[in-house]
Amino acid sequence: MWRHIASNAVTFLLVGLFLLGGIILWGKTTYVAEGPLEQAICVQVERGSNMRLVSQSLEEQGAVSSPALFRMGADYEEKSGSLKAGSFLVQPGTSMQGIVDIVTQGGASTCGTEVVYRVGVNRVSVQVRELDPVTSRFVERAEFTPGEEETPEAYSEISSKNDTRFRVALAEGVTSWQVVEALKQVDQLSGDVEELPAEGSLAPDSYEVRPGDDRAEVVARMAAAQEVLLAEAFEARDADLPIETPEELLILASIIEKETGVAAEREQVASVFVNRLNQGMRLQTDPTVIYGVTEGKGVLGRGLRRSELRAETPWNTYVIDGLPPTPIANPGRASLMAAAQPAETDFVFFVADGTGGHAFAETLDEHNRNVARWRQIEAERGAEAAGNASTGGN
């Protein structure tokens, strides 16, 4: 009898172990398998939340089939205590394991709302945007110019949320003075920038910032990024360039940046300046004259006067030989690389062509014809504008 009982006990134990193994295998398979989510969602993890609350929210949004299994998987991977506050984008079909990784890996929020402080050449603006998880596109909630327009309610509401992202985005061609002045208007930052950064030393890019970050530290990040970009461009420069130092490359790149907004033209514009330097010709570029007038402190806002074209400033390349002593703006990566690797051309002239780009020329006669065409375009546009004004725009 005891033998029979023992035999049955062993049988039950084996069956139990088999069932337990099956449950564990099912749980593991389900945990790593494709999830039931059909549309992307934005998962909100509040500060102080826990895996139970998150798993319940995920179940309600159709992202997990078993909140309990989700929590057990997180416990097994020792990630339950690593939950991060924020808003996180979860794509359709993401497994429970994948979602655990998303909400515990840290870093910036990947969806929800963000505030972008855009520092442009002509204006500073603040954008309040919200990511639509279904389309993965940002929808603008508000935009305004700080200090000039009333602060929208959407900005006040969203900027106070714990999971809102904040970014400072610098456009190519802004000056260091413009950057520092713009940072003063970013109310999420603290501290002062005691010394104006050297012109050209800040990398145009998008920088994640957090409420309370020090302005000087943000500027230091921008400067460190530009050091890397400049070093890479200088290392990759063509061997026969009339450029001897990284600073000279930076100066040339800043002029290229201000001369054209057409990406496909950068290497051609660079070739004109390189050819002029090689031939001992003055660069004769208007942006350097403008910098001599403004010294980077704002936008000129009008055409250049003849007296300014003849004025002797350190930057006026109509009256000085070679490169100016400093950059005239903060160039981006593309302009740095254009300065380092210009197109191989014989162009030594260019002028606006009426389309937003430029007409390039190898000879003065060809250039004069291009200038005549441009002046004709200007005259026609002036006449058209005058006609519209006299008829009320109809």
Secondary structure, DSSP 8 states (H G I E B T S, - for coil): -HHHHHHHHHHHHHHHHHHHHHHHHHHHHHHHS--S--S-EEEEE-TT--HHHHHHHHHHTTS-S-HHHHHHHHHHTT-GGG---EEEEE-TT--HHHHHHHHHS-SS-SSSEEEEEEE-SS-EEEEEEEEETTTTEEEEEEEE-TTTS---HHHHHHHTSTT-EEEEEE-TT--HHHHHHHHHT-TT-BS---S---TT-S--SEEEE-TT-BHHHHHHHHHHHHHHHHHHHHHT--TT-S--SHHHHHHHHHHHHHH---GGGHHHHHHHHHHHHHHT-----HHHHHHHHHTTSS---S---HHHHH---TT-TTTSSSS-SS-SS---HHHHHHHHS-------EEEE-SSSSEEEESSHHHHHHHHHHHHHHHHHHHHHHHHHHHTTT-
